[in-house]
Amino acid sequence: MEQNVCGSSSGASTPKTKRRVKNPRNSDSSPRKRRNQSPRKSDSTPRKRRNLNSSFSDSPRCDSKITTIPNYGSEDDSDKEEEEVTPPFVVPRVARMFMDEEDVEVEETCDNVTLEWLPQSPQPSNCVSTAASPTPILPSPIEPSNKFQFEWRAISMPQIEPHLRREPFSQISGPTVSFTKPYEAFISIWDNEIMEVIVRETNIYALQVTTAMLENGNLYPHSRITHWRDTNVNELYVYFAMVLAMGMVIKNRIDEYWNSSRDIFSTPGFSTEMSYDRFVLLSKCLHFNNNKNLNSAMLTGSQAKLFKIKPIIDHLNCKFSKLYNLSQNVALDESLTMWKGWLDINQFIPNKAATVGIKTYEVCESQTGYLWRFEVHAGQDTLALQEDDPVSGGVPALVLRLLNGLEHKGHTIWMDNYYNSPSLARELKVRGFDCVGTLRTNRKFVPSEFQKITKNDMIVGQVLGCTSGDVDIMVWRDRNRVALISTYHGLVTTRCGDTFKPTVVQDYNANMGGVDRKDQLLAMYPIERRKTTVWYKKFFRRLLNVSVLNSYILLKDKSLAHRNFRKALITELLAVHKKPKPTIISTKSQVHCPAPYPFVKSGKSDRLRRKCAVCPKRSNTYCKVCNVAMCIYTCYETYHTLH
């Protein structure tokens, strides 16, 4: 028996939201094409509306495969310089809703928000509706062959309230360890174990650089590397503190931080902590993995590309997930570290602030922006794609890897249309997640009727929806056509003044900005913007910057602002790990008295003679305190009067 789309309604246009949901292209667009494409201009000629009561077939049609990650290029490191200065305060448009109220223009909001059920539209005579089940229809994990058999039907009224369909959240969110100072939170991430690894690899790499320069004939007496001495953990912590300080005191050139002239541009604090030559040497020799251990035959293409930074990635992923329990709402999105030099893993994302650079897939807490887990895009290794398993593709496998360890705790995953699909939503539901976000209607298992619907077939405010028990698909007409998928929302709407708006849209705008919030907070302290010719060292600075933000969230001290936290952390790092200055014995309290030099040889009458500090004569007497040769009768008083 055919089943029709009957859960539809219409209303007035909705007020503008701070984060607009992304409108996917029509069904003929490729799943590999990025989102945020400009909408197609509507024809001025009135068009006849397509019949929206098309029937759903019992077995859904598969129009396209799940999208995969693009291929990558060669494995060479970049040796080109990027631009010297990167705009430090550029924030993605979608992250502006998290700024302070005084920094952005106040937009219209919804007052007196109440949940209401939309009145059911009159059904045509040929429309047969299916009654809503008393409980959501969940796929049985015992029968994986039936897991992806979607039987779409209309959403009937009244619906089951969303909170009754949502997975119960059973985890206590927040830090797993309590901290009292910024230093303690930072050390919990950058502990002594990983610092010892960096120290060892840095010293090994410095020796390799010196040996290579010597063999090539490039080592000269005036080369800076000739002054290298092995570093240690304390010095490395001081180096980290200085790098973090450069994110707060921003200058165009590194040598300007060691400006010794007494003018307004002077920053004497840097020279007192570490010399310029030593800082440059540490920056040059900083290393994380021994090059001799790179065996391309034993590694995949993506593993070989990330070999130099792999120990840091693995360590931070372990620490970030172990030190913090995420709250119920979790955002999965991409972030971009700017890199304008040649790099085969570079990605171009026009709606990001960096636009081009190293892309990371990140799982962040929606409210705080805490980075819980991340994965660097370095190309996709060949995967065995099983035709009978719709979630074996690159993107679904990526999502399941990032969420590993969060199963059956009731988290809600908020994703955009690059990741979402009905098969992935069903798989996440089986694993104890809820899944909400925008959807590309050319995905596999999406009803063919929804793939054909355009904005010209709907009136403003109209909502169409269908369900397959635990997965709902909705199409809403605002300024454009927007398709959404959810595992618990249904067609419930929110009253915003005199208009109705799907609740899933409002929730998506509020919870999707976790990664953007993190990027916004980091944009104020761009420690990774220094000019460099080595991509993985710049990416390391990005990770160091993220770890400071995570430390701030771990401290959980709302009375301490983010900037003050960074200042306190830098001060504490220098106080604990700075090498103590040698004790200088004061000579002002000692009594100056002359004394003769000892005899040249025992039994001889001749004494040692040194040039007098005042006159050109040679004298055999000196001052015991000053340890300076001088004539007793003619120069002794003169010298001590001048000094």
Steps between C-alpha positions, in 0.01 A plus 500: 500500500636839410561752776496875441659812650229638722695668782526848352411854602563858406542829681653846484867568440719452804732755664867499407720267702860567590624177339316416188457137411675412180280442198615207285476508127242312301518126463718516191797636698794273568543374858867596484421865438543725804211667671396867504442521128319814385127440454349479153312812404130444465334559168275805488243302296244329726549128501246231559564334835589135489264259671641445849290193569726268305517150633793336676608165367537213746865450411680838479707584196881546544603798289856565620772350711616653822766763437865428564799711592685648199831356388836648589825579323866421564677448832758778491518756779440863416801727461324822398440792730156625577406862538657662799187622671164324519194701604465388861144603563312353203210293626277278290157643434324210668696561823387859551199396703737406782655848528418734784191712455695822478708365210219412260179653383205374698266302280135426542432208730202289593307616806256288699616177340250217546481157344190437292387237255429621150141453387472208264442606142186378321582175330396424143257222447765272359738556794520215748680578823664258736442544870802590711639220712481545878877460520774562246573206274862407566700273271593172656877459539446123489391521135764708317355401165181695582673797661496707183157411368327837525121497467411868472153616599332826587543652847160481664353731762513508792868414517709356779670786681872529413628454856328161516676384181841640591767269639534542879827668593683299767838668542627761746655768281802713584867449594595160641769659722472823700764770465572811705751688279548551125842333525350178638245476217766562235744248649227236503507517118869569436630266765860397558465190280427683175750775587774238536411369154526848347831565680650173379389545140611865496851413618523217245385726219750772598780242473368385162488859370857569618629178345328571168640854487847371578483234228371749243760761588239750620619518860698816567650640823237774508207258447241525777476122531861485628372648826241224549480329837250229587171631630300371796141491625525823699637695206227361275228618739660848495498484118128414506435796729676737262306365201173554689611852595554579131130432448415775747771751401472494122789624284576453132853364540648266758814708553286798602416321825867538595508872427742654753453864405338715765190599307131417485566183298725342760398168663788427741324203662582262212877560514507439875340156462696369199748637247393554142753252359387228740133555415572477127708185552220331696247598234724357228580172677160436659405147397251231597595180316830355384534517122694174496194315630294591194432181307274579207447133423338442840278811494204606292508820299319710760708356786823587320385859446428550870802305626689803630209626713335165579628466863349840589166418332470166679599646837258792485210283382561271797528783752208706370257208517627371834485831689146608404153347472291665231151633566199374303534728196809433286590671171698331222648739246820598320766751602775647283855601593623752246788387281563686175811311397490196276374196685325200347263461794381861473124548479290791377188587700363841397272550802788466750710794619827343384350393161797275413715283723515184709153363572409317817176320581412585858256392770432795731258567781230731367484728803868554591687409182715241680689293242446136597645322197634595159633339185721666240395468138797348319325322217290187508660159507341227291207350687322178430153626409234241572200537276263366764629741767393863434722636783826352373584811296764756588280763664286266717814313608659834594200595715499165679875525570465847649212390723665181618467473877178703529258220413180444700537814715225705338704762315335698220729549199445820301642483146453679170403351166857392417467213751129430543310220330209274604727196524745681730214631715365146538846365589554772761157432649590133539817605685311718745542839332251752372582667169377839376603728215453611144476245222580470132194351336706307246627268774426131490166396654349852478149470347499587132209742554717716727781498247272661241353772724638850437425828672264593218279205594445634853368814659696692763474331840375169364638182656489151353611194690515123504625244749633149507445447871821627655620726212307807385560706185356850464505757221429860602456805279646818645686726258609180335431130525671336798505125562565370852532163669441414865452193713255657744361841393217410267293796376480677834527876461582801714288813512716807440262788553223456244684250282590132518843358448615135508663430834774302330617818322523700822681217680740457209592869503563488875706179518695478174753773585735309734794491258437859388498614861838336557645666188365838610666477841832397344494776237577760767835334586656387168824338614511292180509804269881528511671471162638151460606266221406176679130418503500254791667752733230754426235234553667411831455859613134475409468190719687675781254787474202261513645328807510835682130556425419148620701570816291810557180294471647230728573756772130583510557837667234735366645796691821480293481642148667320211767769455579511872528121497767517230692770684493299822609183318799672336607653831476167683690310231789746521498503880515121530733407214726801450865428575599682820758772456841441664535661838721809488681582822479867575841669533377826642516376858855358463811698596728585210866449582815473287716188488812393310491233230665170597860422408568370152680198645558391853836621624512785248455866587317593181118534517234481228443831323181616323411818314349760730133578444568877521850572369697318228756366745523138607432442869559208737212602733122475465172544692371180659132588455521648151767250384649776283869592477582858605781706649448538872630849555400678179200314351323316784293795620433626148360164385264458795380859471401447137346155560 
